[in-house]
Amino acid sequence: MTVITLLIAIVALIIAVLAFQRTGGTKDLKKTTAELLAKMEKRMREEEASKVEKEKVQP
């Protein structure tokens, strides 16, 4: 019984890997991650710049 369970798990893992590759794989994942990091960096820089600008105006 455990052999059948192991075989089913291996087949499911193979199917999952094939599906991941078909949807873009790691290339798409890296591209999406890089885009999100760039957006986050831009937003953080803008927030920091506005914070510095407010400090300059209020002293």
N, C-alpha and C positions, 0 to 999 in steps of 0.2 A: 504494500500500500504506500509506503514512504517513497518507493522508487517512482511510482506513478505521480505522486505529488511533486517530487523533484523534477521529473520530466515536464510536467505542466508548467512549473515555475520557470524553467529554462526556456520553454517555447514562448511564454508570456514575455519574458525579458527580451528575447530576440524580436518579437513583434513590436515591443515598445521602442527598441533601438531603431528599427526600420522606420517606424512612424516618425520618430524624432528627426531622423535624417531627411525624410521626405518633406517635412515641413520647414526645412531650412537648416537644421542642425546647428552647429556651434557658430558658423559664420553669421547667421542671422542673429543669434543670441549676442555675439560680440558687438555687432553693429548697433543693435538696439541699446545695449548697455552703454556703449560709447556715446550715443546720442543723448541718453538720459543724464549721464554724467556731465556732458557739456551744458545741458540746460540747467542743471543744478548749480554748476559753477557760475554760470552767467547770473543766475538769480541771486546767489549768495554775494557775488561781487557788487551787484546793484544795491542790495540791502546794506552792505557795508559802506558803500559810497554815500548813500543817503544818510546813514547814521553819522558818518564823519562830517557831512555837510551840516547836519543839525547841530552837532557839537560846536562847529565853527561859528554858527550864527548866535547861539545862546549864551556864550560866556559873558 
